[in-house]
């Protein structure tokens, strides 16, 4: 049983998610201690518990420690990842419901299902656009398109928006099994082609997304960037607002967003998202800080070495590199000075 210290590095849920993904893929049992020890509320929260149960469902794992607040988990797969139809609902993990992120559950099971024999359809319920996790829009417009270059065939469809603190969102994930992952070389991003965005609200007046979109377009065009931001008003179980921007370069994609909250003006939401995008654009790296750590795992499963340059070497990146190496799948080198990530798979480990 592989021993993983959940407090290593950034000490958050990413250690858990990557460990679960690799346990399912390799069939190796894992014991994780001090789960999320670096967080204000340590242990398994609703989205982490749902990720554990989702991973267990697709490989018929034996699990102990799968309860809210648990800081120790033992996870023993008893079968290879199984394709199929699944429903994973974060709202049922805690009494009274939860807006816990479904994108974190999605990231846990995506690669195991992509490697399974057969196609899968997964319904996910909970928070779709919530703080401290990738928005589902980012997964749809940046994460999955870049994984497609590596051979992962998957698409996600948003069926209902779910904001913090109400949640109530739903997404449908389709994954084609039998993937053979290819290496990724992403050292130059090329010229910017365009910026596309979505300014969206639910259960709020229509002038709010219009103001977000107008402010974002003005800021980006003033900086010399081609931009189109679409305002959208949708129905939902509660009020919510956000601005989501995707920068399309010749060789790469990058995503940036900001969420609204009571007392925060629509224009300020737009400014926050645009400031993040413009800071990235002023650099020349092709991989944004949110994607940098998420590429380590698929690169470790590829047939050839991968190399990519990142905008920022984060603790999430170095932590994920460490977790992957605990399973012996690849050698991961992170050159902080050059901001270069090199992932060399060890052939024959799967």
MOLINLIN-V742617 format. One record per run of one state. SS is the DSSP state (A for helix, B for strand, O for the rest). FROM is the first residue (numbers start at 0). LEN is the number of residues. If there is no record, write none. Layout:
# MOLINLIN-V742617
ss;from;len
SS;FROM;LEN
SS;FROM;LEN
This chain:
# MOLINLIN-V742617
ss;from;len
O;0;1
B;1;4
O;5;7
A;12;14
O;26;3
B;29;4
O;33;12
A;45;14
O;59;2
B;61;3
O;64;8
B;72;4
O;76;5
B;81;1
O;82;2
B;84;5
A;89;4
O;93;7
B;100;1
A;101;14
O;115;1
B;116;1
O;117;2
B;119;8
O;127;1
B;128;1
O;129;6
A;135;14
O;149;4
B;153;7
O;160;2
B;162;1
O;163;3
B;166;1
O;167;1
B;168;7
O;175;9
B;184;2
O;186;5
B;191;11
O;202;3
A;205;17
O;222;4
B;226;8
O;234;5
B;239;10
O;249;3
B;252;7
O;259;6
A;265;17
O;282;4
B;286;1
O;287;1
A;288;4
O;292;1
A;293;7
O;300;5
B;305;5
O;310;4
A;314;12
O;326;3
B;329;6
O;335;4
B;339;6
O;345;5
